[in-house]
Amino acid sequence: MLKHIVMVSFNDRMNVKELSLEFKSKLLDLITKIPELKSMEVGLNVSTKPSAFDLVLIAGFDNENGLNKYRIHPAHVEVLDFMKKIVSKTAVVDYYTD
């Protein structure tokens, strides 16, 4: 299985909790809309360290082809458009599990 990890930090530091919950809901909705998306886990940060991100998503795919189809799926593109408005920083890692 291919894991797609994305960590995000939000622009609006005063409304992190509200943004996290809204973004989490949009991400979890993708599981019913994109057949290639095999799993989706979204975690909200509890760390107070300055280096911490606000939210992490862990998505699972059979392979890179599935991830690539997910990336261009209209439902995912809609979430990306929303994300671009609220996110200041991201980090991404894609890897295969054993």
mmCIF file as gemmi writes it, N, C-alpha and C atoms, coordinates in Angstrom:
data_model
loop_
_atom_site.group_PDB
_atom_site.id
_atom_site.type_symbol
_atom_site.label_atom_id
_atom_site.label_alt_id
_atom_site.label_comp_id
_atom_site.label_asym_id
_atom_site.label_entity_id
_atom_site.label_seq_id
_atom_site.pdbx_PDB_ins_code
_atom_site.Cartn_x
_atom_site.Cartn_y
_atom_site.Cartn_z
_atom_site.occupancy
_atom_site.B_iso_or_equiv
_atom_site.pdbx_formal_charge
_atom_site.auth_seq_id
_atom_site.auth_asym_id
_atom_site.pdbx_PDB_model_num
ATOM 1 N N . MET Axp A 1 ? 0.844 -1.183 0 1 0 ? 1 A 1
ATOM 2 C CA . MET Axp A 1 ? 0 0 0 1 0 ? 1 A 1
ATOM 3 C C . MET Axp A 1 ? 0.886 1.242 0 1 0 ? 1 A 1
ATOM 4 N N . LEU Axp A 2 ? 0.441 2.248 -0.747 1 0 ? 2 A 1
ATOM 5 C CA . LEU Axp A 2 ? 1.13 3.531 -0.792 1 0 ? 2 A 1
ATOM 6 C C . LEU Axp A 2 ? 0.464 4.477 0.195 1 0 ? 2 A 1
ATOM 7 N N . LYS Axp A 3 ? 1.25 5.06 1.059 1 0 ? 3 A 1
ATOM 8 C CA . LYS Axp A 3 ? 0.754 6.047 2.036 1 0 ? 3 A 1
ATOM 9 C C . LYS Axp A 3 ? 1.126 7.446 1.551 1 0 ? 3 A 1
ATOM 10 N N . HIS Axp A 4 ? 0.168 8.343 1.638 1 0 ? 4 A 1
ATOM 11 C CA . HIS Axp A 4 ? 0.339 9.743 1.253 1 0 ? 4 A 1
ATOM 12 C C . HIS Axp A 4 ? 0.093 10.568 2.511 1 0 ? 4 A 1
ATOM 13 N N . ILE Axp A 5 ? 1.158 11.188 3.028 1 0 ? 5 A 1
ATOM 14 C CA . ILE Axp A 5 ? 1.087 11.958 4.265 1 0 ? 5 A 1
ATOM 15 C C . ILE Axp A 5 ? 1.205 13.439 3.918 1 0 ? 5 A 1
ATOM 16 N N . VAL Axp A 6 ? 0.28 14.238 4.428 1 0 ? 6 A 1
ATOM 17 C CA . VAL Axp A 6 ? 0.335 15.685 4.22 1 0 ? 6 A 1
ATOM 18 C C . VAL Axp A 6 ? 0.119 16.359 5.571 1 0 ? 6 A 1
ATOM 19 N N . MET Axp A 7 ? 1.017 17.273 5.911 1 0 ? 7 A 1
ATOM 20 C CA . MET Axp A 7 ? 0.865 18.081 7.122 1 0 ? 7 A 1
ATOM 21 C C . MET Axp A 7 ? 0.64 19.518 6.686 1 0 ? 7 A 1
ATOM 22 N N . VAL Axp A 8 ? -0.271 20.219 7.373 1 0 ? 8 A 1
ATOM 23 C CA . VAL Axp A 8 ? -0.578 21.602 7.003 1 0 ? 8 A 1
ATOM 24 C C . VAL Axp A 8 ? -0.578 22.505 8.231 1 0 ? 8 A 1
ATOM 25 N N . SER Axp A 9 ? -0.213 23.759 7.971 1 0 ? 9 A 1
ATOM 26 C CA . SER Axp A 9 ? -0.342 24.83 8.959 1 0 ? 9 A 1
ATOM 27 C C . SER Axp A 9 ? -1.273 25.872 8.356 1 0 ? 9 A 1
ATOM 28 N N . PHE Axp A 10 ? -2.166 26.397 9.168 1 0 ? 10 A 1
ATOM 29 C CA . PHE Axp A 10 ? -3.154 27.351 8.693 1 0 ? 10 A 1
ATOM 30 C C . PHE Axp A 10 ? -2.653 28.787 8.81 1 0 ? 10 A 1
ATOM 31 N N . ASN Axp A 11 ? -3.144 29.639 7.905 1 0 ? 11 A 1
ATOM 32 C CA . ASN Axp A 11 ? -2.818 31.068 7.916 1 0 ? 11 A 1
ATOM 33 C C . ASN Axp A 11 ? -3.379 31.753 9.154 1 0 ? 11 A 1
ATOM 34 N N . ASP Axp A 12 ? -4.627 31.484 9.445 1 0 ? 12 A 1
ATOM 35 C CA . ASP Axp A 12 ? -5.365 32.173 10.51 1 0 ? 12 A 1
ATOM 36 C C . ASP Axp A 12 ? -5.093 31.49 11.845 1 0 ? 12 A 1
ATOM 37 N N . ARG Axp A 13 ? -4.18 32.036 12.601 1 0 ? 13 A 1
ATOM 38 C CA . ARG Axp A 13 ? -3.776 31.41 13.866 1 0 ? 13 A 1
ATOM 39 C C . ARG Axp A 13 ? -4.851 31.534 14.942 1 0 ? 13 A 1
ATOM 40 N N . MET Axp A 14 ? -5.799 32.436 14.777 1 0 ? 14 A 1
ATOM 41 C CA . MET Axp A 14 ? -6.852 32.639 15.775 1 0 ? 14 A 1
ATOM 42 C C . MET Axp A 14 ? -7.979 31.605 15.641 1 0 ? 14 A 1
ATOM 43 N N . ASN Axp A 15 ? -8.082 30.957 14.472 1 0 ? 15 A 1
ATOM 44 C CA . ASN Axp A 15 ? -9.2 30.042 14.221 1 0 ? 15 A 1
ATOM 45 C C . ASN Axp A 15 ? -8.73 28.652 13.795 1 0 ? 15 A 1
ATOM 46 N N . VAL Axp A 16 ? -7.631 28.21 14.353 1 0 ? 16 A 1
ATOM 47 C CA . VAL Axp A 16 ? -7.056 26.92 13.968 1 0 ? 16 A 1
ATOM 48 C C . VAL Axp A 16 ? -8.035 25.778 14.224 1 0 ? 16 A 1
ATOM 49 N N . LYS Axp A 17 ? -8.683 25.761 15.37 1 0 ? 17 A 1
ATOM 50 C CA . LYS Axp A 17 ? -9.588 24.646 15.687 1 0 ? 17 A 1
ATOM 51 C C . LYS Axp A 17 ? -10.744 24.572 14.699 1 0 ? 17 A 1
ATOM 52 N N . GLU Axp A 18 ? -11.363 25.713 14.412 1 0 ? 18 A 1
ATOM 53 C CA . GLU Axp A 18 ? -12.488 25.734 13.48 1 0 ? 18 A 1
ATOM 54 C C . GLU Axp A 18 ? -12.05 25.321 12.073 1 0 ? 18 A 1
ATOM 55 N N . LEU Axp A 19 ? -10.915 25.852 11.619 1 0 ? 19 A 1
ATOM 56 C CA . LEU Axp A 19 ? -10.397 25.486 10.304 1 0 ? 19 A 1
ATOM 57 C C . LEU Axp A 19 ? -10.046 24.009 10.238 1 0 ? 19 A 1
ATOM 58 N N . SER Axp A 20 ? -9.451 23.491 11.306 1 0 ? 20 A 1
ATOM 59 C CA . SER Axp A 20 ? -9.081 22.071 11.355 1 0 ? 20 A 1
ATOM 60 C C . SER Axp A 20 ? -10.309 21.19 11.214 1 0 ? 20 A 1
ATOM 61 N N . LEU Axp A 21 ? -11.356 21.515 11.931 1 0 ? 21 A 1
ATOM 62 C CA . LEU Axp A 21 ? -12.572 20.701 11.878 1 0 ? 21 A 1
ATOM 63 C C . LEU Axp A 21 ? -13.237 20.767 10.507 1 0 ? 21 A 1
ATOM 64 N N . GLU Axp A 22 ? -13.268 21.956 9.911 1 0 ? 22 A 1
ATOM 65 C CA . GLU Axp A 22 ? -13.874 22.101 8.582 1 0 ? 22 A 1
ATOM 66 C C . GLU Axp A 22 ? -13.058 21.351 7.53 1 0 ? 22 A 1
ATOM 67 N N . PHE Axp A 23 ? -11.748 21.504 7.582 1 0 ? 23 A 1
ATOM 68 C CA . PHE Axp A 23 ? -10.876 20.843 6.62 1 0 ? 23 A 1
ATOM 69 C C . PHE Axp A 23 ? -10.931 19.328 6.797 1 0 ? 23 A 1
ATOM 70 N N . LYS Axp A 24 ? -10.944 18.87 8.032 1 0 ? 24 A 1
ATOM 71 C CA . LYS Axp A 24 ? -11.042 17.437 8.313 1 0 ? 24 A 1
ATOM 72 C C . LYS Axp A 24 ? -12.309 16.859 7.703 1 0 ? 24 A 1
ATOM 73 N N . SER Axp A 25 ? -13.423 17.537 7.857 1 0 ? 25 A 1
ATOM 74 C CA . SER Axp A 25 ? -14.687 17.07 7.299 1 0 ? 25 A 1
ATOM 75 C C . SER Axp A 25 ? -14.608 16.951 5.778 1 0 ? 25 A 1
ATOM 76 N N . LYS Axp A 26 ? -14.048 17.947 5.124 1 0 ? 26 A 1
ATOM 77 C CA . LYS Axp A 26 ? -13.907 17.919 3.667 1 0 ? 26 A 1
ATOM 78 C C . LYS Axp A 26 ? -13.012 16.765 3.222 1 0 ? 26 A 1
ATOM 79 N N . LEU Axp A 27 ? -11.934 16.537 3.945 1 0 ? 27 A 1
ATOM 80 C CA . LEU Axp A 27 ? -11.026 15.445 3.593 1 0 ? 27 A 1
ATOM 81 C C . LEU Axp A 27 ? -11.688 14.085 3.764 1 0 ? 27 A 1
ATOM 82 N N . LEU Axp A 28 ? -12.365 13.882 4.879 1 0 ? 28 A 1
ATOM 83 C CA . LEU Axp A 28 ? -12.992 12.584 5.137 1 0 ? 28 A 1
ATOM 84 C C . LEU Axp A 28 ? -14.12 12.298 4.148 1 0 ? 28 A 1
ATOM 85 N N . ASP Axp A 29 ? -14.766 13.336 3.627 1 0 ? 29 A 1
ATOM 86 C CA . ASP Axp A 29 ? -15.806 13.147 2.614 1 0 ? 29 A 1
ATOM 87 C C . ASP Axp A 29 ? -15.257 12.537 1.327 1 0 ? 29 A 1
ATOM 88 N N . LEU Axp A 30 ? -13.969 12.724 1.077 1 0 ? 30 A 1
ATOM 89 C CA . LEU Axp A 30 ? -13.37 12.212 -0.156 1 0 ? 30 A 1
ATOM 90 C C . LEU Axp A 30 ? -13.399 10.694 -0.23 1 0 ? 30 A 1
ATOM 91 N N . ILE Axp A 31 ? -13.409 10.024 0.906 1 0 ? 31 A 1
ATOM 92 C CA . ILE Axp A 31 ? -13.36 8.552 0.921 1 0 ? 31 A 1
ATOM 93 C C . ILE Axp A 31 ? -14.568 7.948 0.196 1 0 ? 31 A 1
ATOM 94 N N . THR Axp A 32 ? -15.699 8.641 0.201 1 0 ? 32 A 1
ATOM 95 C CA . THR Axp A 32 ? -16.899 8.123 -0.481 1 0 ? 32 A 1
ATOM 96 C C . THR Axp A 32 ? -16.983 8.587 -1.928 1 0 ? 32 A 1
ATOM 97 N N . LYS Axp A 33 ? -16.099 9.487 -2.33 1 0 ? 33 A 1
ATOM 98 C CA . LYS Axp A 33 ? -16.179 10.073 -3.668 1 0 ? 33 A 1
ATOM 99 C C . LYS Axp A 33 ? -15.094 9.605 -4.638 1 0 ? 33 A 1
ATOM 100 N N . ILE Axp A 34 ? -14.006 9.072 -4.11 1 0 ? 34 A 1
ATOM 101 C CA . ILE Axp A 34 ? -12.862 8.719 -4.957 1 0 ? 34 A 1
ATOM 102 C C . ILE Axp A 34 ? -12.532 7.241 -4.756 1 0 ? 34 A 1
ATOM 103 N N . PRO Axp A 35 ? -12.852 6.402 -5.745 1 0 ? 35 A 1
ATOM 104 C CA . PRO Axp A 35 ? -12.643 4.948 -5.584 1 0 ? 35 A 1
ATOM 105 C C . PRO Axp A 35 ? -11.195 4.552 -5.308 1 0 ? 35 A 1
ATOM 106 N N . GLU Axp A 36 ? -10.246 5.28 -5.855 1 0 ? 36 A 1
ATOM 107 C CA . GLU Axp A 36 ? -8.827 4.945 -5.669 1 0 ? 36 A 1
ATOM 108 C C . GLU Axp A 36 ? -8.349 5.203 -4.245 1 0 ? 36 A 1
ATOM 109 N N . LEU Axp A 37 ? -9.061 6.026 -3.506 1 0 ? 37 A 1
ATOM 110 C CA . LEU Axp A 37 ? -8.704 6.352 -2.12 1 0 ? 37 A 1
ATOM 111 C C . LEU Axp A 37 ? -9.169 5.207 -1.217 1 0 ? 37 A 1
ATOM 112 N N . LYS Axp A 38 ? -8.248 4.426 -0.725 1 0 ? 38 A 1
ATOM 113 C CA . LYS Axp A 38 ? -8.574 3.222 0.053 1 0 ? 38 A 1
ATOM 114 C C . LYS Axp A 38 ? -8.766 3.508 1.536 1 0 ? 38 A 1
ATOM 115 N N . SER Axp A 39 ? -8.091 4.545 2.043 1 0 ? 39 A 1
ATOM 116 C CA . SER Axp A 39 ? -8.247 4.906 3.451 1 0 ? 39 A 1
ATOM 117 C C . SER Axp A 39 ? -7.878 6.374 3.629 1 0 ? 39 A 1
ATOM 118 N N . MET Axp A 40 ? -8.458 6.975 4.677 1 0 ? 40 A 1
ATOM 119 C CA . MET Axp A 40 ? -8.15 8.377 4.99 1 0 ? 40 A 1
ATOM 120 C C . MET Axp A 40 ? -8.235 8.544 6.497 1 0 ? 40 A 1
ATOM 121 N N . GLU Axp A 41 ? -7.152 9.011 7.067 1 0 ? 41 A 1
ATOM 122 C CA . GLU Axp A 41 ? -7.107 9.324 8.491 1 0 ? 41 A 1
ATOM 123 C C . GLU Axp A 41 ? -6.687 10.782 8.606 1 0 ? 41 A 1
ATOM 124 N N . VAL Axp A 42 ? -7.373 11.544 9.445 1 0 ? 42 A 1
ATOM 125 C CA . VAL Axp A 42 ? -7.038 12.952 9.636 1 0 ? 42 A 1
ATOM 126 C C . VAL Axp A 42 ? -6.868 13.198 11.125 1 0 ? 42 A 1
ATOM 127 N N . GLY Axp A 43 ? -5.722 13.748 11.491 1 0 ? 43 A 1
ATOM 128 C CA . GLY Axp A 43 ? -5.43 14.039 12.896 1 0 ? 43 A 1
ATOM 129 C C . GLY Axp A 43 ? -5.253 15.52 13.129 1 0 ? 43 A 1
ATOM 130 N N . LEU Axp A 44 ? -5.806 15.993 14.247 1 0 ? 44 A 1
ATOM 131 C CA . LEU Axp A 44 ? -5.666 17.391 14.636 1 0 ? 44 A 1
ATOM 132 C C . LEU Axp A 44 ? -4.563 17.497 15.684 1 0 ? 44 A 1
ATOM 133 N N . ASN Axp A 45 ? -3.67 18.424 15.487 1 0 ? 45 A 1
ATOM 134 C CA . ASN Axp A 45 ? -2.509 18.581 16.35 1 0 ? 45 A 1
ATOM 135 C C . ASN Axp A 45 ? -2.894 18.938 17.79 1 0 ? 45 A 1
ATOM 136 N N . VAL Axp A 46 ? -2.175 18.362 18.738 1 0 ? 46 A 1
ATOM 137 C CA . VAL Axp A 46 ? -2.323 18.73 20.149 1 0 ? 46 A 1
ATOM 138 C C . VAL Axp A 46 ? -1.022 19.304 20.721 1 0 ? 46 A 1
ATOM 139 N N . SER Axp A 47 ? 0.048 19.283 19.931 1 0 ? 47 A 1
ATOM 140 C CA . SER Axp A 47 ? 1.34 19.787 20.386 1 0 ? 47 A 1
ATOM 141 C C . SER Axp A 47 ? 1.341 21.31 20.417 1 0 ? 47 A 1
ATOM 142 N N . THR Axp A 48 ? 2.028 21.875 21.398 1 0 ? 48 A 1
ATOM 143 C CA . THR Axp A 48 ? 2.156 23.326 21.492 1 0 ? 48 A 1
ATOM 144 C C . THR Axp A 48 ? 3.525 23.809 20.993 1 0 ? 48 A 1
ATOM 145 N N . LYS Axp A 49 ? 4.329 22.917 20.446 1 0 ? 49 A 1
ATOM 146 C CA . LYS Axp A 49 ? 5.647 23.29 19.933 1 0 ? 49 A 1
ATOM 147 C C . LYS Axp A 49 ? 5.486 24.215 18.72 1 0 ? 49 A 1
ATOM 148 N N . PRO Axp A 50 ? 6.307 25.231 18.611 1 0 ? 50 A 1
ATOM 149 C CA . PRO Axp A 50 ? 6.217 26.158 17.475 1 0 ? 50 A 1
ATOM 150 C C . PRO Axp A 50 ? 6.432 25.48 16.117 1 0 ? 50 A 1
ATOM 151 N N . SER Axp A 51 ? 7.167 24.389 16.108 1 0 ? 51 A 1
ATOM 152 C CA . SER Axp A 51 ? 7.446 23.688 14.848 1 0 ? 51 A 1
ATOM 153 C C . SER Axp A 51 ? 6.319 22.754 14.41 1 0 ? 51 A 1
ATOM 154 N N . ALA Axp A 52 ? 5.314 22.571 15.248 1 0 ? 52 A 1
ATOM 155 C CA . ALA Axp A 52 ? 4.235 21.631 14.952 1 0 ? 52 A 1
ATOM 156 C C . ALA Axp A 52 ? 3.312 22.162 13.859 1 0 ? 52 A 1
ATOM 157 N N . PHE Axp A 53 ? 2.806 21.25 13.048 1 0 ? 53 A 1
ATOM 158 C CA . PHE Axp A 53 ? 1.784 21.562 12.059 1 0 ? 53 A 1
ATOM 159 C C . PHE Axp A 53 ? 0.421 21.455 12.735 1 0 ? 53 A 1
ATOM 160 N N . ASP Axp A 54 ? -0.608 21.979 12.079 1 0 ? 54 A 1
ATOM 161 C CA . ASP Axp A 54 ? -1.947 22.001 12.676 1 0 ? 54 A 1
ATOM 162 C C . ASP Axp A 54 ? -2.759 20.735 12.414 1 0 ? 54 A 1
ATOM 163 N N . LEU Axp A 55 ? -2.529 20.095 11.277 1 0 ? 55 A 1
ATOM 164 C CA . LEU Axp A 55 ? -3.344 18.947 10.88 1 0 ? 55 A 1
ATOM 165 C C . LEU Axp A 55 ? -2.495 18.028 10.031 1 0 ? 55 A 1
ATOM 166 N N . VAL Axp A 56 ? -2.762 16.735 10.122 1 0 ? 56 A 1
ATOM 167 C CA . VAL Axp A 56 ? -2.091 15.755 9.277 1 0 ? 56 A 1
ATOM 168 C C . VAL Axp A 56 ? -3.139 14.839 8.661 1 0 ? 56 A 1
ATOM 169 N N . LEU Axp A 57 ? -2.921 14.493 7.397 1 0 ? 57 A 1
ATOM 170 C CA . LEU Axp A 57 ? -3.767 13.477 6.777 1 0 ? 57 A 1
ATOM 171 C C . LEU Axp A 57 ? -2.884 12.34 6.312 1 0 ? 57 A 1
ATOM 172 N N . ILE Axp A 58 ? -3.415 11.136 6.445 1 0 ? 58 A 1
ATOM 173 C CA . ILE Axp A 58 ? -2.735 9.935 5.98 1 0 ? 58 A 1
ATOM 174 C C . ILE Axp A 58 ? -3.721 9.212 5.079 1 0 ? 58 A 1
ATOM 175 N N . ALA Axp A 59 ? -3.416 9.216 3.792 1 0 ? 59 A 1
ATOM 176 C CA . ALA Axp A 59 ? -4.284 8.577 2.809 1 0 ? 59 A 1
ATOM 177 C C . ALA Axp A 59 ? -3.607 7.322 2.281 1 0 ? 59 A 1
ATOM 178 N N . GLY Axp A 60 ? -4.401 6.292 1.994 1 0 ? 60 A 1
ATOM 179 C CA . GLY Axp A 60 ? -3.868 5.035 1.489 1 0 ? 60 A 1
ATOM 180 C C . GLY Axp A 60 ? -4.357 4.735 0.087 1 0 ? 60 A 1
ATOM 181 N N . PHE Axp A 61 ? -3.438 4.254 -0.749 1 0 ? 61 A 1
ATOM 182 C CA . PHE Axp A 61 ? -3.729 3.903 -2.143 1 0 ? 61 A 1
ATOM 183 C C . PHE Axp A 61 ? -3.055 2.582 -2.464 1 0 ? 61 A 1
ATOM 184 N N . ASP Axp A 62 ? -3.563 1.883 -3.463 1 0 ? 62 A 1
ATOM 185 C CA . ASP Axp A 62 ? -2.927 0.639 -3.874 1 0 ? 62 A 1
ATOM 186 C C . ASP Axp A 62 ? -1.541 0.884 -4.455 1 0 ? 62 A 1
ATOM 187 N N . ASN Axp A 63 ? -1.405 2.006 -5.172 1 0 ? 63 A 1
ATOM 188 C CA . ASN Axp A 63 ? -0.15 2.288 -5.868 1 0 ? 63 A 1
ATOM 189 C C . ASN Axp A 63 ? -0.112 3.753 -6.302 1 0 ? 63 A 1
ATOM 190 N N . GLU Axp A 64 ? 0.966 4.127 -6.997 1 0 ? 64 A 1
ATOM 191 C CA . GLU Axp A 64 ? 1.123 5.507 -7.444 1 0 ? 64 A 1
ATOM 192 C C . GLU Axp A 64 ? 0.072 5.903 -8.48 1 0 ? 64 A 1
ATOM 193 N N . ASN Axp A 65 ? -0.379 4.962 -9.275 1 0 ? 65 A 1
ATOM 194 C CA . ASN Axp A 65 ? -1.427 5.244 -10.245 1 0 ? 65 A 1
ATOM 195 C C . ASN Axp A 65 ? -2.699 5.713 -9.524 1 0 ? 65 A 1
ATOM 196 N N . GLY Axp A 66 ? -3.046 5.055 -8.432 1 0 ? 66 A 1
ATOM 197 C CA . GLY Axp A 66 ? -4.21 5.456 -7.646 1 0 ? 66 A 1
ATOM 198 C C . GLY Axp A 66 ? -4.027 6.848 -7.051 1 0 ? 66 A 1
ATOM 199 N N . LEU Axp A 67 ? -2.84 7.138 -6.546 1 0 ? 67 A 1
ATOM 200 C CA . LEU Axp A 67 ? -2.549 8.458 -6.001 1 0 ? 67 A 1
ATOM 201 C C . LEU Axp A 67 ? -2.659 9.525 -7.082 1 0 ? 67 A 1
ATOM 202 N N . ASN Axp A 68 ? -2.15 9.219 -8.269 1 0 ? 68 A 1
ATOM 203 C CA . ASN Axp A 68 ? -2.212 10.186 -9.364 1 0 ? 68 A 1
ATOM 204 C C . ASN Axp A 68 ? -3.648 10.457 -9.808 1 0 ? 68 A 1
ATOM 205 N N . LYS Axp A 69 ? -4.494 9.436 -9.804 1 0 ? 69 A 1
ATOM 206 C CA . LYS Axp A 69 ? -5.91 9.633 -10.143 1 0 ? 69 A 1
ATOM 207 C C . LYS Axp A 69 ? -6.601 10.472 -9.068 1 0 ? 69 A 1
ATOM 208 N N . TYR Axp A 70 ? -6.262 10.236 -7.823 1 0 ? 70 A 1
ATOM 209 C CA . TYR Axp A 70 ? -6.789 11.017 -6.702 1 0 ? 70 A 1
ATOM 210 C C . TYR Axp A 70 ? -6.428 12.488 -6.853 1 0 ? 70 A 1
ATOM 211 N N . ARG Axp A 71 ? -5.191 12.752 -7.219 1 0 ? 71 A 1
ATOM 212 C CA . ARG Axp A 71 ? -4.709 14.134 -7.329 1 0 ? 71 A 1
ATOM 213 C C . ARG Axp A 71 ? -5.509 14.968 -8.313 1 0 ? 71 A 1
ATOM 214 N N . ILE Axp A 72 ? -6.008 14.349 -9.395 1 0 ? 72 A 1
ATOM 215 C CA . ILE Axp A 72 ? -6.736 15.105 -10.419 1 0 ? 72 A 1
ATOM 216 C C . ILE Axp A 72 ? -8.247 14.927 -10.342 1 0 ? 72 A 1
ATOM 217 N N . HIS Axp A 73 ? -8.713 14.12 -9.396 1 0 ? 73 A 1
ATOM 218 C CA . HIS Axp A 73 ? -10.161 13.91 -9.256 1 0 ? 73 A 1
ATOM 219 C C . HIS Axp A 73 ? -10.828 15.246 -8.896 1 0 ? 73 A 1
ATOM 220 N N . PRO Axp A 74 ? -11.949 15.583 -9.538 1 0 ? 74 A 1
ATOM 221 C CA . PRO Axp A 74 ? -12.617 16.867 -9.265 1 0 ? 74 A 1
ATOM 222 C C . PRO Axp A 74 ? -12.942 17.113 -7.787 1 0 ? 74 A 1
ATOM 223 N N . ALA Axp A 75 ? -13.316 16.085 -7.05 1 0 ? 75 A 1
ATOM 224 C CA . ALA Axp A 75 ? -13.621 16.265 -5.62 1 0 ? 75 A 1
ATOM 225 C C . ALA Axp A 75 ? -12.369 16.651 -4.842 1 0 ? 75 A 1
ATOM 226 N N . HIS Axp A 76 ? -11.233 16.06 -5.196 1 0 ? 76 A 1
ATOM 227 C CA . HIS Axp A 76 ? -9.974 16.404 -4.537 1 0 ? 76 A 1
ATOM 228 C C . HIS Axp A 76 ? -9.516 17.802 -4.939 1 0 ? 76 A 1
ATOM 229 N N . VAL Axp A 77 ? -9.661 18.144 -6.212 1 0 ? 77 A 1
ATOM 230 C CA . VAL Axp A 77 ? -9.276 19.474 -6.683 1 0 ? 77 A 1
ATOM 231 C C . VAL Axp A 77 ? -10.086 20.551 -5.948 1 0 ? 77 A 1
ATOM 232 N N . GLU Axp A 78 ? -11.348 20.271 -5.686 1 0 ? 78 A 1
ATOM 233 C CA . GLU Axp A 78 ? -12.186 21.209 -4.93 1 0 ? 78 A 1
ATOM 234 C C . GLU Axp A 78 ? -11.629 21.431 -3.519 1 0 ? 78 A 1
ATOM 235 N N . VAL Axp A 79 ? -11.206 20.351 -2.872 1 0 ? 79 A 1
ATOM 236 C CA . VAL Axp A 79 ? -10.61 20.461 -1.538 1 0 ? 79 A 1
ATOM 237 C C . VAL Axp A 79 ? -9.273 21.214 -1.616 1 0 ? 79 A 1
ATOM 238 N N . LEU Axp A 80 ? -8.488 20.958 -2.654 1 0 ? 80 A 1
ATOM 239 C CA . LEU Axp A 80 ? -7.224 21.683 -2.83 1 0 ? 80 A 1
ATOM 240 C C . LEU Axp A 80 ? -7.459 23.184 -2.987 1 0 ? 80 A 1
ATOM 241 N N . ASP Axp A 81 ? -8.484 23.544 -3.738 1 0 ? 81 A 1
ATOM 242 C CA . ASP Axp A 81 ? -8.797 24.969 -3.92 1 0 ? 81 A 1
ATOM 243 C C . ASP Axp A 81 ? -9.137 25.62 -2.578 1 0 ? 81 A 1
ATOM 244 N N . PHE Axp A 82 ? -9.89 24.904 -1.741 1 0 ? 82 A 1
ATOM 245 C CA . PHE Axp A 82 ? -10.202 25.399 -0.4 1 0 ? 82 A 1
ATOM 246 C C . PHE Axp A 82 ? -8.922 25.51 0.424 1 0 ? 82 A 1
ATOM 247 N N . MET Axp A 83 ? -8.081 24.477 0.344 1 0 ? 83 A 1
ATOM 248 C CA . MET Axp A 83 ? -6.851 24.432 1.118 1 0 ? 83 A 1
ATOM 249 C C . MET Axp A 83 ? -5.936 25.601 0.78 1 0 ? 83 A 1
ATOM 250 N N . LYS Axp A 84 ? -5.829 25.942 -0.49 1 0 ? 84 A 1
ATOM 251 C CA . LYS Axp A 84 ? -4.944 27.032 -0.917 1 0 ? 84 A 1
ATOM 252 C C . LYS Axp A 84 ? -5.322 28.363 -0.272 1 0 ? 84 A 1
ATOM 253 N N . LYS Axp A 85 ? -6.577 28.52 0.099 1 0 ? 85 A 1
ATOM 254 C CA . LYS Axp A 85 ? -7.049 29.76 0.711 1 0 ? 85 A 1
ATOM 255 C C . LYS Axp A 85 ? -6.718 29.843 2.198 1 0 ? 85 A 1
ATOM 256 N N . ILE Axp A 86 ? -6.546 28.701 2.855 1 0 ? 86 A 1
ATOM 257 C CA . ILE Axp A 86 ? -6.42 28.699 4.318 1 0 ? 86 A 1
ATOM 258 C C . ILE Axp A 86 ? -5.072 28.208 4.846 1 0 ? 86 A 1
ATOM 259 N N . VAL Axp A 87 ? -4.239 27.649 3.984 1 0 ? 87 A 1
ATOM 260 C CA . VAL Axp A 87 ? -3.003 27.001 4.424 1 0 ? 87 A 1
ATOM 261 C C . VAL Axp A 87 ? -1.783 27.859 4.092 1 0 ? 87 A 1
ATOM 262 N N . SER Axp A 88 ? -0.891 27.984 5.058 1 0 ? 88 A 1
ATOM 263 C CA . SER Axp A 88 ? 0.339 28.751 4.851 1 0 ? 88 A 1
ATOM 264 C C . SER Axp A 88 ? 1.542 27.87 4.54 1 0 ? 88 A 1
ATOM 265 N N . LYS Axp A 89 ? 1.513 26.609 5.011 1 0 ? 89 A 1
ATOM 266 C CA . LYS Axp A 89 ? 2.682 25.739 4.865 1 0 ? 89 A 1
ATOM 267 C C . LYS Axp A 89 ? 2.227 24.29 4.808 1 0 ? 89 A 1
ATOM 268 N N . THR Axp A 90 ? 2.904 23.494 3.965 1 0 ? 90 A 1
ATOM 269 C CA . THR Axp A 90 ? 2.619 22.062 3.886 1 0 ? 90 A 1
ATOM 270 C C . THR Axp A 90 ? 3.93 21.282 3.857 1 0 ? 90 A 1
ATOM 271 N N . ALA Axp A 91 ? 3.82 20.016 4.224 1 0 ? 91 A 1
ATOM 272 C CA . ALA Axp A 91 ? 4.913 19.048 4.062 1 0 ? 91 A 1
ATOM 273 C C . ALA Axp A 91 ? 4.27 17.754 3.596 1 0 ? 91 A 1
ATOM 274 N N . VAL Axp A 92 ? 4.916 17.066 2.661 1 0 ? 92 A 1
ATOM 275 C CA . VAL Axp A 92 ? 4.338 15.86 2.063 1 0 ? 92 A 1
ATOM 276 C C . VAL Axp A 92 ? 5.382 14.75 2.036 1 0 ? 92 A 1
ATOM 277 N N . VAL Axp A 93 ? 4.918 13.524 2.321 1 0 ? 93 A 1
ATOM 278 C CA . VAL Axp A 93 ? 5.741 12.326 2.166 1 0 ? 93 A 1
ATOM 279 C C . VAL Axp A 93 ? 4.854 11.241 1.585 1 0 ? 93 A 1
ATOM 280 N N . ASP Axp A 94 ? 5.333 10.555 0.56 1 0 ? 94 A 1
ATOM 281 C CA . ASP Axp A 94 ? 4.662 9.391 -0.023 1 0 ? 94 A 1
ATOM 282 C C . ASP Axp A 94 ? 5.602 8.203 0.1 1 0 ? 94 A 1
ATOM 283 N N . TYR Axp A 95 ? 5.085 7.081 0.588 1 0 ? 95 A 1
ATOM 284 C CA . TYR Axp A 95 ? 5.953 5.903 0.748 1 0 ? 95 A 1
ATOM 285 C C . TYR Axp A 95 ? 5.111 4.639 0.708 1 0 ? 95 A 1
ATOM 286 N N . TYR Axp A 96 ? 5.764 3.538 0.357 1 0 ? 96 A 1
ATOM 287 C CA . TYR Axp A 96 ? 5.12 2.227 0.36 1 0 ? 96 A 1
ATOM 288 C C . TYR Axp A 96 ? 5.355 1.534 1.693 1 0 ? 96 A 1
ATOM 289 N N . THR Axp A 97 ? 4.303 0.897 2.194 1 0 ? 97 A 1
ATOM 290 C CA . THR Axp A 97 ? 4.434 0.102 3.414 1 0 ? 97 A 1
ATOM 291 C C . THR Axp A 97 ? 4.908 -1.29 3.016 1 0 ? 97 A 1
ATOM 292 N N . ASP Axp A 98 ? 5.452 -2.001 3.972 1 0 ? 98 A 1
ATOM 293 C CA . ASP Axp A 98 ? 5.956 -3.367 3.7 1 0 ? 98 A 1
ATOM 294 C C . ASP Axp A 98 ? 4.822 -4.334 3.5 1 0 ? 98 A 1
